[in-house]
Amino acid sequence: MKHINKNVIMLGWVSYFTDMASAMIMPILPIFVVIVLDEGMDKLGIIVAISTFASYALRLVSGYISDRYGIVKPLVVGGYAFSALSKPLIGFTQGYKTVAGLQVAERLGKGLRSAPKDVMIVQYIRAHASGKTFGFHKMMDIAGELSGALILFALLWYFGQSETVMRNIFYATFVPGIIGLVIVTFFVRDVPKPMTQSQQSFTLTQDDKKTIGALFFYFLFLLFAFNPSFFTMQAKAVGIATAVIPLLFVVSSGVQTLSSYIFGILIDRFGVKRVLAFSYACGAAAQGSLMLQSPFFTWISYVFLGLFTVASLNANRAFIAQSATNKGSVYGIFYAGVALFGALGAYISGLIWEHMNMKIALVYAFSGTLALTLFFLLMKGRHEN
């Protein structure tokens, strides 16, 4: 890790604790909504859609502010504060609308911090190490998810899976959330503010526009790929016990933790496109494994989900670092695109699942991701010939 700046390491620990808190609720939140609160899959789809979409404007705005005015760390700290305070409040909810509102608040926090945080990381990247740096940060991010999922499994296994236990777990996320907030507030240095920034006009360059155009294929892929909440409900549908479901997230997070830095090295050595091709193939394989409607293949699907998630995010973040001029704005547009297309995809999947059936929703996800993967491989092959 000699190539990694200490500020990036501290940001890694911030992400570790924040994602630990997220992972303590992510596997049980869909079950809490659909079974404990007795809401339908369409309501779960609405929660996922609006909470994902909620960060759309803030990601754009926070990225723009970072580039135009050089304000970075205050946005990052504010975003982590939103997330730390909103998760525990889910324990008090009695209906899907309140859950949706708190998830919106949490996503607003993520939207506020995401682009400025990547600007901070880029500022501290050492020469020829963008892939390694983002690989390290994502590794810490996913290690937090892994730890949170293991904590959740232990709590459910020991205390049971009652409504009271679930609500107490939501309350407990306050602890890791506050630890992450303290670290980012007191142990991460802000980036230097450009002396002439306020006197310059701002506009996206041609390099920025080309970079944004290249990202649209990833956005389209997210329109079909299942949100992790739908993976959870598929696992429940094939007979995997609630207490065991966190271990599925352990599998996905473990794969990401072990492979994230390796993918960073591969990006630096072989380029973004090859890693993206691999990630899309894994994304399609994850959806295809769910279609087999077997507990064994559901476990396999979480392996592929982990590979898709970590490889695609690392590759796209490194691509922006290498190609864009106004990196904060382009990161903001990237995360906004992820939010917009992910929200629309979740809404469509929820409607199909609730008003048709799970099998048709799975066909929608697999056919779309497979077709896009084949198209990407075809286009990549033509460009290399």
N, C-alpha and C positions, 0 to 999 in steps of 0.2 A: 504493500500500500504506500510505498515511498513516493508515488506520483500524485498522491491525494493531499490537497491543502487542508490544514487543520480546521478552517471554517467549514469546508465541505463535510469533514468528519463530524463536526458539531451539528450541522444540519441533518446529517444522517441519523444522529441520535434523536433529534427532534422528531423526524419522521418515524423512527422506531417506536417511540412511546405513543405518538398520535395514532399510528396504525395498529398498535397493540389495543388501544381503546376501541378502534373501529372493528377489529376482528373479534372482540368480545361480544359484539352485538350482531354483526353481519349474518352469521349462520342461523341465529334464532329470530331475527326480526321478521322475516317472511312468515315463519310459523306463528309468531306472536300475533301478526296481523290477521292471517287467514284462519287460524284455529282458535287462539285465545280470544281475540276481538271479534271473531266470527264474521270476517269480511271476505269477499270473493277474490278470485285471482285477478279479475278486472280492476278491483280496488288496489291490489298490490301493484298491478301495472301502472296505475295512475300515480301511486306514491313514488315508484321508481322513476317514472317519466318526469313528473314535475320537480322532484328533488334533483334529478340530473340536469334538467333544463334550467333550474333556478340560477345556476352559476354562469349562465351564458353571457349576460351583459357584463357582470363583474370581471370575468376573465379578460374580456376585451378592454374594459376600462382600466383595470389594474395594469395590464401590459402596456397600454398607451401611456399611463401616468409614469410608469417606470422609465420609458424611453424619453418622453417629452420633458418631464420635470426632475428626473433623477431620484424620485422617491421610491425606495425599495423596501428597506427593513420595516418601516412602520406598517406597510401593507401586509408583510409576512406575519408580523406579530399579531396584528388585528385578525387575520384569517385564522391563525391557530387558536386565538381566544374564542372566536365564534364556535369552532369545533369542540373545544374542551368543555364549554358550558352547555351546549345543546344536547349532547348525547345522554347525559344522566337524566335529563328531564323527560325522556321517553318513558321512564319508569312510572310517571304519573298519568299517562294517557289512558283514555277510555274509548277512543274511536279512531278510525283511520285518518280523519281530517287533521286531528292534532298531531298524529305521527307524521303526516305529510308536512305540516308546518314546521316541525322540529327538524325533519330531514332537509327541508328547504334551508333552514338556518345553518345546518351543518355544511350543506353544499355551497351556500354563499361564502362561508369561511374558506372552503377549499378554493372557490373561484377567486376570492380576494388574494390568496397567497400564492397560487400555483405559478402564474407567469413570473411575478417578481422573484419567487424562490429560484426558479431556473435561471433568471438573470444573475442572481447572486452566485449560483454554481458556476455559470459561464465565466463570471468575473475572476473566479479563483481556479479555473482550469489551467493546468500547466501544459506546455507545448506538446502537441501530438498525443494528447491523452483525453480527448473528449469522450470517447467510448468508455474508457476505463473509469473516468470520473462519474459519468452517469450510471455506469454499471455498478460502481461502489454504492452510490446513493440509493439506487433501486434495491440493491442487496440489503441495505439497512432497513429500508422501507418494508420489504417483504419479511425480513427477520422479525420485525415488530408484529406483522400479521401472524406469522408462525407462532410467536410467543402468546399472542392474544387468543388464538384458536386453541392452543394447548391449555391455557388457563380456563377457557370456557368449557372444554371437555372435562377437566378435573372438577370444576364446580357442578356441572350437570350430573356427572357420574356420582359424586359424593352426596350432593344435596337433593338430587332429583330434578324433575323437569316440570315442576308446577308453575303456575302463574306467578306466585310469590317469588320463587327463585329467579325467574326471568326478570322480574322487575328489580330485584336486588342487584342483579348483574348489570342492568342499565345504570343504576346508581353508582356502582363500583368503578365505572369507566372514568369518573371524575379524577381519580388518582393518577393514572398514567397521562391523562390529558393535561393536567396541571404541571406535571414534571416536564413534559415537552414544551409547554409555554414558558416555564422558567428558563430552560436552556436557551431557547431562541431569543428571549429577552435580554439575558445577561451574558451569554457566552458566544454569541455569533456576532461578528463585526459587520457593520453596514458597508456597502460598496461605496467607493469615492463618488461624489457627485461631480459631474463634468462642469468645469468653470463656465463654459460658454453655452451650456445646454439651453438656458432660458432665452437666449438671443437667437436661436436657430429655429427656422421653420421645420415642421415635421411632415414627412410624406413617406409612403412605402416606396422602396426602390424596385427596380426590375428584378433584382435577385430575390427580394422579399416576395414579389408576386409569383415568380416561378416556383419558389419554395412552397407557397400556399397552394398553388395548383397541384403540385405533386402529392400533397397531403390528402387530397380529396378521395383518393382510392381507399385509404384507411377509413375515412369517415363512412364511405358507402358500405364497407365491410361490417362496421358496427351496426348498421341498420338491420342486419340479419342475425348477428351473433347474439346468443342469449346473454342477458345480464346474470351475474352470479346468483341473484335471488331466484331466478327460474331454475338454475341448476339445483338449488336447495329443494325446491318443491318437487322437482323430478326425482330427487333422491328419496324424499318422503313418500312419493307415489309408488316407487318400486320396493318399498318395505324397509328402508334403512332407518334405524331408530333415531329419534331426536338427539339423544345423548351422544350418538356416534357421528352425527353430521359434522360437528366441528373437526373431526379427524379428516374429513374430506378436504376441508380448508387447510388443514395441516399439510396434506399431500401437495395441494396446489402451491401453498406458500413455501414449503420445503423445496420443491422443484425450482421455484423462482429464486430462493435464497442461494441455492447451490449453483445455479446457472447464470445469474445476473452479471457477475463480474466477467465470467467466461464469454458471454455474449458481447460485453464491452470490448474485450480483446479481439473477438472475431470481427466486430464492426470496424475497428481501427485497421485490422489486417486485410479483410476481404471486402469491405464496403457495406453500405447500408442496404442495397437492393437484395443481395444474397440472403442477408439475415431476415429481411422482410418477407422474402419468398418462403423461407422456412417457417416463419411465424404464421403466415396465412394458411399454409398446409396444416399446421398444428391446430389452428382455429377451426378449420373444417373438420378435422379428425375429432375434435372435442364434441362438436355438434353431432357427428355421425355416431359416436360411441353412445350418446344419450338415446339415439333412435333404437338401439338394440334392446332397450327396456330390461336390463339385467343389472342387479346390484354390482356384479363384478365389473361390467363395462362402464358403470357410473363412476367407479373408482378410477378407471383408466381415463375417463373423460376429464377428470380433475387434473391429471398429469398433463394432458394436452392443453387444458385451459391455462395452467401455469406457464407452460412454454410459450404459448401464444401471447399471453399478457406481457411477460417480461421482455421477450425478444422484440415485439412490435413497439412497445413504449421506448425502450432503450434506443432502438434504431431511429425512430422518428425524432426523439429529443436530440440525439447526436447529429442527425441530418440538419435540423434547424440551426444548431450551434455552428455547423460547418458552412451553411449556405446562406443564411439570412443576414441582413445588415441591421435592421431594427429588431433585435432578437426578442425583446420583451413583448412587442406588439405581435410578432409572429407566434410566439409561445401562447399569447392570449388567444389568438385566432385558432390555433391548434386545439387548445383545451375547450374553447367554445364549440368548435366543430365536433369534438368528442362528446360534449354535453348534448348538443342539439340532436345529432344522429343517434346517440345512445338512448336519449329520451324518446325519440320517435320510434325506435326499434322496440323498446320496452313496452310502449303503449300498444303497438301493433301486436306484439307477442301476447300480451295480457288479454287483449280482446279476442284473438284467435283461440287461446287456451280456454277462456271462460265460456265463449259463445259457440265454439265448435268442439274441440277437444285437444288434449295434450298432444296426441299423435300428429294432428295437422300442424300444430305449432312447431313441433320438432321437424316436420318435413319442410316447413317454411325456412327454418334456421339452417338446416343442413343443405338444402338445394341452393339457397342464396350464397352461402359461404363457399361451397364447393365450386360453383360457377365462377365466382370472383377469383378464387385461387387459381383455377385453370387459366383464366384470362390473364392474370398477372404473370404467370409462368410463360405463357405464350408471348406476351409483349416483351418480357425481359429477354427471352430467347432471341426475338427478332432484333432487339437493340444490340445484342452482343455479337450477332452475326455480321 
